[in-house]
Amino acid sequence: PNGTALNEIPYLNKFGNPKTEYTCVDCAVGFAKADNRPIKCSPCVQGTFASITGSSACTFCKPGEYAKQGSSKPSQCPLNTCAPMPGQGQCNPCDQGFFT
């Protein structure tokens, strides 16, 4: 299902034959998966984050925040920097004459 990845655990059965046990595991924080295919969860791209396990989508940062790839929460821009648009992966120095 969405927000989960297929986990494969190899083992030997009682006859010594190799087998694989399949289980679904929730995507970790900072990761998401939006479809039902049996694939791994992907890290959230810069400017987005996933704060809960089992996320099916990453959330865009608000203006004034940034997030690096695989973030579980956004960070506030440091003093005298800004991220004027949603979904920014970094903060930039304020334009001349402006400060925070």
Secondary structure as UniProt FT lines:
FT   TURN            2..3
FT   STRAND          4..12
FT   TURN            14..15
FT   STRAND          18..26
FT   TURN            29..30
FT   STRAND          31..32
FT   STRAND          42..43
FT   TURN            46..47
FT   STRAND          48..49
FT   TURN            53..54
FT   STRAND          59..60
FT   TURN            63..64
FT   STRAND          65..66
FT   TURN            69..70
FT   STRAND          75..76
FT   TURN            79..80
FT   STRAND          81..82
FT   STRAND          92..93
FT   TURN            96..97
//
